[in-house]
Amino acid sequence: MYTHPSFVDMGLGEGERWQSDTHRVIACRIALGNPNVTTRDKLTEVCRAVNSVPETRISSITYGQLLNEFGLPDVGIYTVEVR
């Protein structure tokens, strides 16, 4: 399980960057401390799905939309709210 905020960056591929700070925050909230994200492959799947969301939608994206539209693996999170 990944717990420290810096660990989420391990989910990006070589040369990849976060589209925005909001994308990184969403990925952190989904992946960090989640007992269903136990491998780097799963972390990478979460990060890639979140990072594929257009910047115009990231502030209002729902978990269901991430699952259905952006290929997020179901890791057991039901609400993600950005403040």
VOGU-3710 file (C-alpha; in Angstrom, 3 decimals, decimal comma):
1> mythpsfvdm> 0,000/0,000/0,000  1,200/3,484/-0,838  0,873/6,073/1,910  3,159/9,056/1,344  2,034/11,761/-1,124  5,289/11,508/-3,085  4,513/7,854/-3,869  1,739/8,844/-6,284  4,370/10,174/-8,690  5,647/6,604/-9,078
11> glgegerwqs> 2,432/5,943/-11,013  3,552/8,178/-13,860  5,579/6,761/-16,698  9,020/8,004/-17,614  8,762/11,565/-18,891  5,087/11,910/-17,920  3,868/14,842/-15,862  0,618/15,676/-14,141  -1,737/17,792/-16,236  -2,425/19,919/-13,154
21> dthrviacri> -2,126/19,916/-9,380  -5,799/18,947/-9,238  -5,106/15,756/-11,221  -2,404/14,833/-8,725  -4,679/15,541/-5,742  -7,437/13,339/-7,186  -4,970/10,495/-7,805  -3,663/10,870/-4,244  -7,159/10,685/-2,795  -7,964/7,565/-4,770
31> algnpnvttr> -4,691/5,666/-4,437  -2,919/6,647/-1,227  -3,830/4,593/1,804  -6,170/2,483/-0,321  -5,842/-1,217/0,583  -6,931/-2,068/-2,983  -3,901/-0,308/-4,509  -1,082/-2,640/-3,532  1,048/-2,824/-6,666  2,827/-0,276/-8,790
41> dkltevcrav> 0,853/-1,534/-11,803  -2,424/-0,700/-10,061  -1,046/2,686/-8,995  -0,060/3,346/-12,611  -3,550/2,423/-13,834  -5,099/4,879/-11,381  -2,671/7,663/-12,282  -3,062/7,211/-16,032  -6,849/7,215/-15,811  -6,935/10,343/-13,664
51> nsvpetriss> -4,331/12,113/-15,791  -6,339/11,373/-18,959  -9,261/13,501/-17,771  -9,396/16,851/-19,599  -8,437/19,746/-17,353  -11,858/21,327/-17,961  -13,563/18,327/-16,295  -11,188/17,338/-13,497  -12,752/19,620/-10,858  -16,170/18,035/-11,212
61> itygqllnef> -15,364/14,434/-12,210  -17,140/11,662/-10,321  -15,820/8,241/-9,432  -18,394/6,671/-11,744  -17,262/8,827/-14,646  -13,640/7,894/-13,972  -14,648/4,218/-14,071  -16,905/4,391/-17,126  -15,256/7,022/-19,298  -11,577/6,989/-18,391
71> glpdvgiytv> -10,791/3,364/-17,559  -10,110/3,773/-13,848  -9,859/0,353/-12,198  -12,493/-0,063/-9,485  -10,435/0,314/-6,331  -13,349/0,865/-3,970  -13,646/4,657/-3,685  -17,130/6,063/-3,978  -16,738/9,814/-3,564  -13,831/12,013/-4,451
81> evr> -14,204/15,655/-3,654  -11,692/18,404/-4,352  -11,597/21,300/-1,916
//
